[in-house]
Amino acid sequence: MENSSVFTKIINGEIPVHKIYEDDKTIAFLDANPLADGHTLVVPKVQIGQVWQLPDEYYTALWKTVRKIAGHMQEVLKPLRVGAAIEGLNTPDHAHVHLIPIYDENVLRMHHGYHVNTDPENMKKLAKKLFFKD
């Protein structure tokens, strides 16, 4: 692949990592810039930009691996919890999930001061805009 992401290069063995798990559809390794000890990336072995764009078989495999690794992290590292995040803003164009052991409840604080208009009329408009019936 000419425009291989850094994750594809890792999958192909071109870049070394601290691998903690691998199967035929996913790989998991320690993040090079961790937020906490044990911060792990779980990556599908197909280069697609967003998790939501993955073919069903890779999407399912990714989440099975996420659950497996998170449970193992909880058992071995004993954090308060294991948090999961998908952000992909400053990362390669390759879907992945961050698993972050939370030893301090402020590490992944979602509500950190950014204010969103939660007045009832605005919430009603948003709900109407986002309403989806399959």
N, C-alpha and C positions, 0 to 999 in steps of 0.2 A: 504494500500500500504506500503510495507516494507521500501522502499527507498523514502519516501515522502520528497519532497522539502519543504523548509520553506514556500513557497507560498501555497502548498497543505495543510500544517498545518494551515495556515491562513484561507484558504477557509473552512476548516473543523472546524474552531473556536477554535483550539488548541493554537493559539498564538494571543494575542490581537493586534489590529491595529486601526488606526483612519480611519475608512471606510467612504468613501464619496459617493459610489454608488455600487449597486449590482443588477444583474439580473440572469437569469438561466444559462447563459454561461460565464459571466465575473464578475469581482470584481475590484473596484478601491479604493485605499487607499493612504494616505500620506506616502511618502518615509521617512524611519527612519533616513536617512543621506542626507537630501535635499541639492540641489545646490541653491535653492531659496525658498522663502515662497510659499507654495502651490504645490511644486514638488510632483507629484502623479505617482503611478505605476498602470497601467491597465493590468490585468492578466486574461488570459482565465482559465476557470475552468476545464482544462484538462492538465495534466502534460506532456508536450512535450518540448524538448530542445530548438527548434528554431521556431520563428514565421513562417518561410517559410515551416515548416513541419506540421503545423496545418491542420486538416481536414477543408474543405471549410466552413462548417457551423460555426466553431469556429473562423476561420480567418476573415470571414465576420462580425461576432458578435464583435470580438475584435476591428476592425476598426470602426464599428458603435459606439461603446462605446467611443473609443478614440476621435472621432469627437464630440460626445455629451459632453463629459467632457471638452475638449479643448474649445469649444464654451462657456460653462458655466464659465470656468475659466476666459476667456477673458472678459466676461460680468461683473463678480463679482469682480475679482482682478484688472482688468484694466492694465495689463502689456503692454509693447510695442507689444509683440507677445507671443504666446505659442509655444514653440519648442517641437518637438517629437524626441526621440532617441531610437534606438534599439542597444544595445551593448552586453550585456550578457557575459562579459569577467570575471568579479569577482563576479558573482552572481549565484544563484542556477540554476540548469539545468531545467528551467521552463520558457517558452517563456513569454515575457512581454514587454510593451512599457512604456518608461518614458515620462511624460508630464511635461515640465518645463516652468513656467512663466518666461519670459525674461524681467526683469526690467532694466538691463544693457546689452547693445549689445555685451559685451565681454563674457558673461556667457557661451554661446554655440558656440563660434567662431570655425568654422570648419577649416578654413585655418589659423592655428596658428604657422606656421614656418616650418612644416615638408615639405621637398622639394621632389617633384616627377618630374621625367624627362618628361617634356612636349614638347620636340622637336618634330616637325612634323613626323619624321620617327618612333619614339617610339609610338606616339599616333596612327599612322596608324597601327602598329603591334598590339597594344592593341585592337583597334577597330576590326581588322580582327579576332583576337583570341576570342573576346567576341561576335562577330556577331551571331545573333540567329534568325532563321526564324521558326515561329510556323506553 
